[in-house]
Amino acid sequence: MNKQVQNPEPATGNRIDDSAERIKQATSNVVESTKEAVDRAADHVEEGLHHATDKAANAAHRASDKAAHVSERSREVYDETMDRADAWLEQAREYVREKPVQSVAIALGAGWLLGRILRR
């Protein structure tokens, strides 16, 4: 019986070693698959961030272009308005040169009417 007792010990040790190796292998497999899953998730997140960044950049370019267009159009309108104001002022000066008495009479009448309106 001593022989039978001595033989199971090495067999048990081998089974323990085999089990430990299987556990190591399973752990390595799980870690590797987890790494792959994390890498895929990171790639997906990175792709989403790049897409969002591209969209934001495109929107910023469109807004910048629109602002430049509005600014240019505003300058054009300002220049047109100033040209009209200059033309009207020149017409008023010309009228005063041609008809000074009538101009003074119109100015007095406008002043009197404005004074009446503001007193009320």
Phi, psi and omega per residue, in radians:
M1 nan -0.459 3.097
N2 -1.033 -0.628 3.133
K3 -1.149 -0.689 -3.138
Q4 -1.185 -0.620 -3.138
V5 -1.232 -0.632 -3.108
Q6 -1.297 -0.580 -3.107
N7 -1.213 -0.665 -3.110
P8 -1.171 -0.485 -3.118
E9 -1.080 -0.863 3.106
P10 -1.136 -0.605 3.115
A11 -1.165 -0.689 3.116
T12 -1.158 -0.715 3.103
G13 -1.085 -0.683 3.109
N14 -1.153 -0.709 3.119
R15 -1.115 -0.707 3.118
I16 -1.112 -0.761 3.120
D17 -1.117 -0.738 3.109
D18 -1.082 -0.767 3.117
S19 -1.103 -0.724 3.121
A20 -1.095 -0.719 3.118
E21 -1.128 -0.731 3.111
R22 -1.093 -0.720 3.128
I23 -1.138 -0.730 3.098
K24 -1.061 -0.788 -3.133
Q25 -1.116 -0.759 3.120
A26 -1.104 -0.736 3.115
T27 -1.091 -0.771 3.114
S28 -1.071 -0.741 3.120
N29 -1.091 -0.767 3.134
V30 -1.122 -0.766 3.125
V31 -1.080 -0.764 -3.134
E32 -1.113 -0.782 3.135
S33 -1.169 -0.593 3.087
T34 -1.168 -0.723 3.084
K35 -1.038 -0.767 3.131
E36 -1.098 -0.738 3.130
A37 -1.125 -0.736 3.111
V38 -1.137 -0.729 3.101
D39 -1.072 -0.750 3.107
R40 -1.100 -0.759 3.131
A41 -1.113 -0.738 3.120
A42 -1.112 -0.718 3.093
D43 -1.091 -0.722 3.126
H44 -1.119 -0.774 3.117
V45 -1.111 -0.769 3.137
E46 -1.065 -0.759 3.125
E47 -1.087 -0.744 3.106
G48 -1.107 -0.720 3.105
L49 -1.138 -0.703 3.098
H50 -1.104 -0.748 3.127
H51 -1.091 -0.786 3.133
A52 -1.116 -0.692 3.119
T53 -1.126 -0.732 3.102
D54 -1.087 -0.750 3.123
K55 -1.094 -0.765 3.136
A56 -1.108 -0.713 3.120
A57 -1.130 -0.740 3.107
N58 -1.097 -0.746 3.116
A59 -1.115 -0.696 3.115
A60 -1.127 -0.704 3.098
H61 -1.117 -0.760 3.124
R62 -1.095 -0.754 3.132
A63 -1.114 -0.713 3.119
S64 -1.120 -0.760 3.107
D65 -1.096 -0.742 3.136
K66 -1.121 -0.745 3.121
A67 -1.094 -0.711 3.115
A68 -1.119 -0.712 3.119
H69 -1.124 -0.796 3.129
V70 -1.104 -0.709 3.122
S71 -1.095 -0.773 3.127
E72 -1.107 -0.772 3.135
R73 -1.132 -0.665 3.113
S74 -1.098 -0.724 3.095
R75 -1.088 -0.723 3.123
E76 -1.085 -0.794 3.135
V77 -1.119 -0.728 3.112
Y78 -1.058 -0.808 3.141
D79 -1.091 -0.740 3.106
E80 -1.086 -0.747 3.140
T81 -1.113 -0.762 3.123
M82 -1.123 -0.679 3.107
D83 -1.097 -0.749 3.107
R84 -1.112 -0.763 3.137
A85 -1.086 -0.733 3.103
D86 -1.106 -0.709 3.125
A87 -1.134 -0.758 3.120
W88 -1.127 -0.719 3.117
L89 -1.103 -0.719 3.106
E90 -1.135 -0.677 3.086
Q91 -1.108 -0.723 3.125
A92 -1.126 -0.741 3.110
R93 -1.092 -0.745 3.136
E94 -1.099 -0.728 3.126
Y95 -1.107 -0.748 3.136
V96 -1.140 -0.651 3.105
R97 -1.156 -0.716 -3.094
E98 -1.325 -0.635 -3.048
K99 -2.348 1.281 -3.080
P100 -1.158 -0.670 -3.112
V101 -1.178 -0.777 3.121
Q102 -1.126 -0.635 3.132
S103 -1.119 -0.750 3.128
V104 -1.152 -0.704 3.139
A105 -1.119 -0.739 3.123
I106 -1.135 -0.733 3.132
A107 -1.115 -0.739 3.104
L108 -1.103 -0.781 3.134
G109 -1.101 -0.744 3.131
A110 -1.143 -0.692 3.115
G111 -1.136 -0.756 3.128
W112 -1.090 -0.792 -3.133
L113 -1.118 -0.737 3.117
L114 -1.119 -0.699 3.092
G115 -1.082 -0.727 3.115
R116 -1.109 -0.743 -3.121
I117 -1.153 -0.741 -3.080
L118 -1.298 -0.409 3.108
R119 -1.212 -0.460 -3.079
R120 -1.318 nan nan
